[in-house]
Amino acid sequence: MPTRVLCALVCFLAFCGVAAAQQGASQKIWVGVLPVADASGEAQSELFGQNLTGMIFRELQSSPVEPMLLNPGGLYNPLSTEWIVEYGHRIGVDLVVISTILPSDKPKKGDWTLKVQSQLMDLTSGKMSALFLGSVQIDRRHVIADPRNGGVGIDSPADYLHQAGTPSSQMILDDRPYEKQPLGKAAKTIAESLSTQIASMAPTISSLQSAPAPIAKSGPCESGFGVSYGKKISTAYDFIVNGRNESLGMIDGRAKFSTSSGTVVVRVVVHDAPYRLPVQRLYQASTYLDCGLASRSQMLSMEIGATGEAQLVWK
């Protein structure tokens, strides 16, 4: 074989090897992050769980797995594995992480211990990982404090979006101020612990790597947003996109937002759900935006189903 041809062949094979390695490196196990459920019945747990869900998601974004925020509806029960499998398959993730706040250890004297239990489930085989725990000690005064006097909580997710500018208004959907508070710091510690265990266990539970390849940075670009319940279009909801409140620009249930390519995180509180539809008090969902796709009409829709489950769909 001529030397020039041989060199060209070697270079071609080397290029293919590098390309294949890069493609393989881009693929990750896709882990669906279900809302942190509450089995404690404690007053602080709803707000704590909402923030903890988002914190776990963010911690996993810099891990060897690819996270996606899931919204199984207002009737979600972490023990209903059949429904979790059905919903997870519909979204397309490889694994789901099921997390539950356990009753706190409350000695008569000294610090309390907040505890969250998690478990991974492979949606294809149904295989479950061992249970693993995240816990942290916290001064009891920070847990039992009156929310009206220093703010470890507020009444409902909707209150957050209607009290913009007040100290407690940033506590649900803007995790950064929450993280500076004692309960927020405790939640972050638990999120770091759980995410480390999730990333470590995921390859032992699933061999699939279905997460989409990273999107090249481009943009920003403008997109539309809306919420629907089947054929009904919502005209009364509040939402935040990548940390920015975009509710004020809504017209007839349609809003616009501008962001760069990459992960899009949407947090939504709906106010006009059909009667008895079991919606979540707070929806936290994620998807991907590629500003380089000129053929796509950039309209993002949160579609809420018959049991309050939701997913984000580009149309």
N, C-alpha and C positions, 0 to 999 in steps of 0.2 A: 504494500500500500504506500503510495507517495507520502512523503513526510508532511506536506501541506495539508493533505486530506486527513491524515492521522491526527494532526494537531487540531484541525477543525472539529473532528469527531470527539476528541477528548474534551475540548472546550464546551461542545454542545452537551455532552453527558454531565460535565461538571455543573453547567448552568441548570440543567434539569434537576440535578441533585439538590442544588441550593434552593431552587423554586419549590421542590417538593418539601424540603425541610421547612421553608418559610410557611408553606400552606399548612403543614402539619402543626407547626408552632402556633398558628393563628386559631386553630380549632380548640375549643374548651368544652368541658362538661357544662351543660346548661342547667343551672339550679334555680328552681322557682322558690321564692321566699313568700311563704304564706303569712297572713297577719298573725302576730303574736296573740294567742288566745289567753284568756284569764280563767284560772281555776282557783284563784285566791279569794275572790270576793272583796278585796280590799279597795278602799276609796281611791287610792292613787293609781290603780293598775290600768285603767283604760288609757289615760294619758301616757303612762309609762310604756305600755305595750305599743301604742301608736308610734311613739318616737323610737322605741327599740327596733321595730320592724324596719324603719328607714335607716337606722344606724347599721343594722346587720347587712342590709343591701349595700350601703356605701363601703363598709369594710370589705365586702366580698369583691367589690369592683377592682381592687388592687391585689387580688389573690389569683391563684392558678385556675379558678373556676369563673364562669360568667353568670351573674345573678339576674333575675327578673322578678319584679314585684308582682304578686298575684292577688286577685280579688275574688274569692269564692262566694261572696254574698253574705247577707245579714244572718243567715241560718247556719253559717259555717261552724262545724264541730270538728276539732282535731281528731276525734275518734272515728269519724265517718270516712274510713279509708276508701270505700268504693266511690264515693262522690269526689274525693280528692283525686283519685286515679282518673276518673272520667273528665274532670275539669282540667287536670294537668295535661292529659293527652290532647285535649282541644287546643290548649295553648301551644303545646309542642316541646315542653321542657323535658330534660332527661331525668332529673331528680327533683324532689321537693323537700324543703326543710320545714318540719312541723315543730313549732315552739309554743310552750305554755308557761305562763307565770304560775308558780306554785305558792302556797301559803308561806308567808315569811316566818322565819324563826324569831320569836319575840320573847326573849328572856325578861324577867322582872327587872333586871338591872343590866345596864350596858347596851351595846349597839344591837340593832336588829340585823338580820341577814336576809337580803332579797335573793330569790332563787328563780331561775328560769331553766326549764328542761327542754331539750331539743332532740330531734331524731330525723335521720334522712330516710327517704323512701324512693326506691327505684320504680318508676312508673311502668316499666316493661315487665319486670319479673315480679314485682311486688315485694322484693327483698327489703327488709328494714335494717338499718344500722343499730348498733347498741345505743341506748339512751346516754346522752351526755349532758352535763350540768354546767351552767354559768351562775356564779354567785358573787355577792359583794356585801361587805358590812357597811352599815350607814348609821349615823346618829339618829336615834328614834325621833328626835325633835324635827328633823327634816321630812319625815314621813307623815307625821300626824299634824303638821302645821296646817292651820286654817288657810285654804286657798285664797281667801280674801285679804289675808294679812301677810303678804310676802310671796305668795304665788308659787305653790308647787302644783297647781292644777286649775282648771276652769270647768264649767259645767258641761259643755259639749263642744264638738268640733265646729259647729256652726258659730258658736260664740267667738271663736278665734277670728273669723273672717269679718265679723261685724263690730270688732273692737280694735280696728287698726290704729296703731299709734300708742296704745296702752301697753304697759310692761308685760301683762299676761297675754297680749294678743299674738306674740311671736312664739308662744310655747309649743304649739302643736305642729304647725307646718314649717316653721323656720327652726330647724334643730340646733342651730348654732347658739342662740341665746339659751335654749333649754339645756344644752350641754354644759353651760357655765354654772347651772344651779346644782345643788347637791344630788337631787334625784337624777338629773340629766347626766352628771358625771358618773353616777352609779350605773346608769343604763349603758353609757359608752364603754365602761369597763366590761360589762357583761357581753356587749356586742363584739368587742375585740376577742374575748375568750371563745365565744360561740363560733365566730367566723373562722378562727384559726382551726378549730376542730372540724368544722364543715369542710373546709378546703382540704384538710388532711384525710378525712374519711371518704370524700366523694369518689376518688379513683378506686377505692376498695369495694364500692357498692355498684358502680356503673362503669362500663367500658365505652359507653357512647360519648360522642363529642359533637353535639348538634348545634352548638352555639354559632351564630353567624360570625363571619370574619370581621375584624375591625374595619370601621369605615374611615376612609381617608378624610383628613381635616379639610373642610371647605365651608364657605358661608361667611357670615350668617345669611339665612334666608327666611322668608316670611311664610308662615303656615296658618291654616285655619283650624279651629277646634269646635267641637260640638258634643253634646251628650244625647243619647236616644234610649228610649225604652221600647224596643221593637219598632213599630211604625210611628210612635209618638216621639216628637222632638222636645227635649227639655228646654224651657225658657227661663228657668230659675235655678241657678246653681252658682257656686263660687269655686274658683280653681286657681291653682298656682302652678306655673310651669318653670321647672329648673330654678325654683326659689323665688320667682317673681310673681306677684299677684297681678293677674291679667283680667280680673273680673269686671273692672270698670268699663272696659271697651266693648262689652258684649252688646250685640244688636240682634233681637229676635232669636236668641239662643245660639248665635254664632259669634265667635270671637277670633281675634288674630293674635299671633305671637311671633316673635323673631328670635331665633337661636341658631347656633352653629351646628354642623354635622356632629353626630355622636349620640350618646344616650340622652333621651328625653324622659324626665320624671314629672309626672302629672299628679297633683293631689286635688281631689274634688269632694265637695259637699253638695249634695242635691237637695232641693227644696220642693220639688213638684212631682215626686214619684207617684205613680198610680196607687190607689188605695190598696193597702195590705201588701204591697210589694216589699219583700224583706231586704231593703237596701242596707248597705253598710253605712255606719255613721260617718266614716271617712274612707274614701277610696284613695289608695296610693298605687299607682301603676307606672310601668316603664316600657319604653319602646326605643327604636332607633330611627334616626333621621339622617338621610343622605342628601345634602343640598346639591350634590352633583347630578342627581337624577332629574334631568330637565323634563322627561316625559311624564313624571308623576305630578298629578294635581295634588298639591300639598295640603290635604285636608285630613286631620286626625280626628277620629270619632271614638268616643268611649261608648261602647254598646253594652247596655245593662240588660241581662236576661231575666227569665221568669222567676228565678230564685234569688235575684239580686246580684248574681255573679256578673263580672265585667271584664272586658278586654279592650285594648286599644287597637284600632284598625285604621290603616292608611287607605284613603279612597281617592 
